[in-house]
């Protein structure tokens, strides 16, 4: 699979439409872009096979599910060789919703969601800081998320 898959304008239009509503019928897209539904199907399958489209998912509102605290934790490891083991342990924590291997001040940067500050404290003390490979952490609590969007084709 090429790193940068070439997308023409129709591909980009299809992607943009699916990013707004992944459940839109191919026939509706075909009418909108003045092509056949078969063309839409072929283009979508091509983008799936090349890895441009990874899948579809339901987006949920964390606050509606009781997750009121979003924070980011910078993690310093004792050694770079500790990355695979630390990552596996972080992956096992339901509260960790994203993780990045980074350059700069931290080896790993994670996004964590909890229901309360008390729960955050317990996760930090009883789970993350108990990981043997973790040397230190720094926590940044998010006050709001004013920008959240996908990249555009």
BALOBA-1460 file (C-alpha; in Angstrom, 3 decimals):
// residues 153
<rec num="1" residu="x" x="0.000" y="0.000" z="0.000"/>
<rec num="2" residu="x" x="1.493" y="3.376" z="-0.973"/>
<rec num="3" residu="x" x="1.972" y="5.862" z="1.837"/>
<rec num="4" residu="x" x="0.180" y="8.608" z="-0.072"/>
<rec num="5" residu="x" x="-2.697" y="7.227" z="-2.089"/>
<rec num="6" residu="x" x="-3.680" y="9.472" z="-4.987"/>
<rec num="7" residu="x" x="-7.246" y="10.682" z="-4.652"/>
<rec num="8" residu="x" x="-9.026" y="12.508" z="-7.431"/>
<rec num="9" residu="x" x="-11.784" y="15.057" z="-6.844"/>
<rec num="10" residu="x" x="-14.533" y="12.423" z="-6.885"/>
<rec num="11" residu="x" x="-12.698" y="10.380" z="-4.239"/>
<rec num="12" residu="x" x="-12.282" y="13.497" z="-2.088"/>
<rec num="13" residu="x" x="-15.937" y="14.418" z="-2.509"/>
<rec num="14" residu="x" x="-17.016" y="10.906" z="-1.539"/>
<rec num="15" residu="x" x="-14.752" y="10.948" z="1.519"/>
<rec num="16" residu="x" x="-15.998" y="14.352" z="2.634"/>
<rec num="17" residu="x" x="-19.612" y="13.218" z="2.294"/>
<rec num="18" residu="x" x="-18.958" y="9.971" z="4.193"/>
<rec num="19" residu="x" x="-17.138" y="11.865" z="6.954"/>
<rec num="20" residu="x" x="-20.293" y="13.936" z="7.473"/>
<rec num="21" residu="x" x="-22.591" y="10.902" z="7.343"/>
<rec num="22" residu="x" x="-21.062" y="7.448" z="6.925"/>
<rec num="23" residu="x" x="-24.543" y="5.955" z="6.482"/>
<rec num="24" residu="x" x="-25.501" y="7.963" z="3.400"/>
<rec num="25" residu="x" x="-26.704" y="5.595" z="0.649"/>
<rec num="26" residu="x" x="-24.406" y="5.160" z="-2.348"/>
<rec num="27" residu="x" x="-27.346" y="5.990" z="-4.622"/>
<rec num="28" residu="x" x="-27.682" y="9.376" z="-2.919"/>
<rec num="29" residu="x" x="-23.967" y="10.065" z="-3.374"/>
<rec num="30" residu="x" x="-24.177" y="8.952" z="-6.993"/>
<rec num="31" residu="x" x="-26.970" y="11.426" z="-7.662"/>
<rec num="32" residu="x" x="-25.121" y="14.215" z="-5.854"/>
<rec num="33" residu="x" x="-21.894" y="13.663" z="-7.812"/>
<rec num="34" residu="x" x="-23.548" y="12.748" z="-11.133"/>
<rec num="35" residu="x" x="-22.098" y="9.232" z="-11.376"/>
<rec num="36" residu="x" x="-23.515" y="5.726" z="-10.978"/>
<rec num="37" residu="x" x="-23.996" y="4.018" z="-7.639"/>
<rec num="38" residu="x" x="-21.621" y="1.329" z="-8.945"/>
<rec num="39" residu="x" x="-18.919" y="3.952" z="-9.386"/>
<rec num="40" residu="x" x="-19.400" y="5.083" z="-5.799"/>
<rec num="41" residu="x" x="-19.197" y="1.464" z="-4.612"/>
<rec num="42" residu="x" x="-15.997" y="0.809" z="-6.584"/>
<rec num="43" residu="x" x="-14.376" y="4.027" z="-5.308"/>
<rec num="44" residu="x" x="-15.274" y="3.289" z="-1.676"/>
<rec num="45" residu="x" x="-13.979" y="-0.290" z="-1.954"/>
<rec num="46" residu="x" x="-10.742" y="1.006" z="-3.521"/>
<rec num="47" residu="x" x="-10.285" y="3.441" z="-0.631"/>
<rec num="48" residu="x" x="-10.937" y="0.624" z="1.848"/>
<rec num="49" residu="x" x="-8.440" y="-1.709" z="0.167"/>
<rec num="50" residu="x" x="-5.709" y="0.957" z="0.106"/>
<rec num="51" residu="x" x="-6.286" y="1.825" z="3.756"/>
<rec num="52" residu="x" x="-7.633" y="5.342" z="3.187"/>
<rec num="53" residu="x" x="-10.933" y="4.311" z="4.768"/>
<rec num="54" residu="x" x="-10.228" y="2.346" z="7.927"/>
<rec num="55" residu="x" x="-13.833" y="1.710" z="8.912"/>
<rec num="56" residu="x" x="-16.873" y="3.405" z="10.349"/>
<rec num="57" residu="x" x="-17.756" y="4.015" z="13.949"/>
<rec num="58" residu="x" x="-20.389" y="5.506" z="16.176"/>
<rec num="59" residu="x" x="-19.305" y="8.718" z="17.860"/>
<rec num="60" residu="x" x="-20.453" y="9.031" z="21.464"/>
<rec num="61" residu="x" x="-20.556" y="11.997" z="23.835"/>
<rec num="62" residu="x" x="-18.299" y="11.149" z="26.806"/>
<rec num="63" residu="x" x="-20.086" y="13.653" z="29.076"/>
<rec num="64" residu="x" x="-23.449" y="11.978" z="28.421"/>
<rec num="65" residu="x" x="-21.853" y="8.736" z="29.602"/>
<rec num="66" residu="x" x="-20.599" y="10.385" z="32.777"/>
<rec num="67" residu="x" x="-16.995" y="11.053" z="31.761"/>
<rec num="68" residu="x" x="-16.475" y="14.603" z="32.998"/>
<rec num="69" residu="x" x="-12.680" y="14.688" z="33.219"/>
<rec num="70" residu="x" x="-10.437" y="14.674" z="30.161"/>
<rec num="71" residu="x" x="-6.725" y="14.983" z="30.720"/>
<rec num="72" residu="x" x="-3.425" y="14.440" z="29.008"/>
<rec num="73" residu="x" x="-0.554" y="12.732" z="30.750"/>
<rec num="74" residu="x" x="3.054" y="13.033" z="29.672"/>
<rec num="75" residu="x" x="4.927" y="9.911" z="30.686"/>
<rec num="76" residu="x" x="8.691" y="9.585" z="31.034"/>
<rec num="77" residu="x" x="10.030" y="6.053" z="30.918"/>
<rec num="78" residu="x" x="13.064" y="4.764" z="32.772"/>
<rec num="79" residu="x" x="14.546" y="3.615" z="29.463"/>
<rec num="80" residu="x" x="13.564" y="3.709" z="25.784"/>
<rec num="81" residu="x" x="13.610" y="-0.102" z="25.760"/>
<rec num="82" residu="x" x="10.694" y="0.009" z="28.233"/>
<rec num="83" residu="x" x="8.306" y="1.397" z="25.589"/>
<rec num="84" residu="x" x="6.695" y="-1.884" z="24.392"/>
<rec num="85" residu="x" x="6.013" y="-3.138" z="27.903"/>
<rec num="86" residu="x" x="4.720" y="0.211" z="29.188"/>
<rec num="87" residu="x" x="2.512" y="0.610" z="26.117"/>
<rec num="88" residu="x" x="0.990" y="-2.839" z="26.602"/>
<rec num="89" residu="x" x="0.131" y="-1.992" z="30.211"/>
<rec num="90" residu="x" x="-1.343" y="1.389" z="29.257"/>
<rec num="91" residu="x" x="-3.395" y="-0.273" z="26.517"/>
<rec num="92" residu="x" x="-4.974" y="-2.506" z="29.174"/>
<rec num="93" residu="x" x="-6.362" y="0.542" z="31.033"/>
<rec num="94" residu="x" x="-9.902" y="1.411" z="29.916"/>
<rec num="95" residu="x" x="-9.369" y="5.037" z="30.970"/>
<rec num="96" residu="x" x="-6.610" y="5.520" z="28.370"/>
<rec num="97" residu="x" x="-8.367" y="6.452" z="25.121"/>
<rec num="98" residu="x" x="-5.359" y="7.568" z="23.053"/>
<rec num="99" residu="x" x="-1.591" y="7.129" z="23.275"/>
<rec num="100" residu="x" x="1.258" y="8.629" z="21.284"/>
<rec num="101" residu="x" x="4.964" y="7.778" z="21.185"/>
<rec num="102" residu="x" x="6.552" y="11.218" z="21.086"/>
<rec num="103" residu="x" x="9.735" y="13.214" z="20.900"/>
<rec num="104" residu="x" x="10.402" y="16.088" z="23.259"/>
<rec num="105" residu="x" x="9.665" y="16.167" z="26.972"/>
<rec num="106" residu="x" x="7.818" y="12.831" z="27.172"/>
<rec num="107" residu="x" x="8.261" y="9.348" z="25.792"/>
<rec num="108" residu="x" x="4.517" y="8.669" z="25.763"/>
<rec num="109" residu="x" x="1.633" y="11.129" z="25.762"/>
<rec num="110" residu="x" x="-1.798" y="9.723" z="26.636"/>
<rec num="111" residu="x" x="-5.341" y="11.040" z="26.658"/>
<rec num="112" residu="x" x="-7.328" y="9.776" z="29.600"/>
<rec num="113" residu="x" x="-11.055" y="10.030" z="30.402"/>
<rec num="114" residu="x" x="-12.470" y="9.582" z="33.916"/>
<rec num="115" residu="x" x="-15.774" y="10.283" z="35.615"/>
<rec num="116" residu="x" x="-14.267" y="12.502" z="38.330"/>
<rec num="117" residu="x" x="-11.088" y="14.057" z="39.697"/>
<rec num="118" residu="x" x="-11.138" y="11.421" z="42.437"/>
<rec num="119" residu="x" x="-11.173" y="8.680" z="39.818"/>
<rec num="120" residu="x" x="-8.352" y="10.441" z="37.956"/>
<rec num="121" residu="x" x="-6.277" y="10.471" z="41.132"/>
<rec num="122" residu="x" x="-6.863" y="6.738" z="41.652"/>
<rec num="123" residu="x" x="-5.922" y="5.930" z="38.056"/>
<rec num="124" residu="x" x="-2.737" y="7.977" z="38.363"/>
<rec num="125" residu="x" x="-1.636" y="6.576" z="41.719"/>
<rec num="126" residu="x" x="-2.955" y="3.019" z="41.550"/>
<rec num="127" residu="x" x="-2.493" y="2.249" z="37.863"/>
<rec num="128" residu="x" x="-0.205" y="4.484" z="35.782"/>
<rec num="129" residu="x" x="2.399" y="5.267" z="38.425"/>
<rec num="130" residu="x" x="2.446" y="1.596" z="39.415"/>
<rec num="131" residu="x" x="3.774" y="0.622" z="35.995"/>
<rec num="132" residu="x" x="7.370" y="-0.377" z="36.730"/>
<rec num="133" residu="x" x="8.732" y="1.215" z="33.530"/>
<rec num="134" residu="x" x="7.248" y="4.659" z="34.323"/>
<rec num="135" residu="x" x="9.785" y="7.069" z="35.783"/>
<rec num="136" residu="x" x="7.531" y="10.138" z="36.085"/>
<rec num="137" residu="x" x="4.312" y="11.705" z="34.838"/>
<rec num="138" residu="x" x="2.885" y="15.163" z="34.274"/>
<rec num="139" residu="x" x="-0.874" y="15.665" z="34.064"/>
<rec num="140" residu="x" x="-2.653" y="18.402" z="32.136"/>
<rec num="141" residu="x" x="-6.411" y="18.668" z="32.707"/>
<rec num="142" residu="x" x="-8.471" y="19.791" z="29.728"/>
<rec num="143" residu="x" x="-10.992" y="22.541" z="30.465"/>
<rec num="144" residu="x" x="-12.685" y="22.280" z="27.061"/>
<rec num="145" residu="x" x="-12.232" y="20.907" z="23.554"/>
<rec num="146" residu="x" x="-13.114" y="23.834" z="21.264"/>
<rec num="147" residu="x" x="-11.663" y="22.202" z="18.124"/>
<rec num="148" residu="x" x="-12.131" y="18.544" z="17.241"/>
<rec num="149" residu="x" x="-12.109" y="17.487" z="13.626"/>
<rec num="150" residu="x" x="-10.798" y="14.906" z="11.198"/>
<rec num="151" residu="x" x="-8.263" y="15.718" z="8.508"/>
<rec num="152" residu="x" x="-9.767" y="16.589" z="5.148"/>
<rec num="153" residu="x" x="-8.808" y="14.736" z="1.988"/>
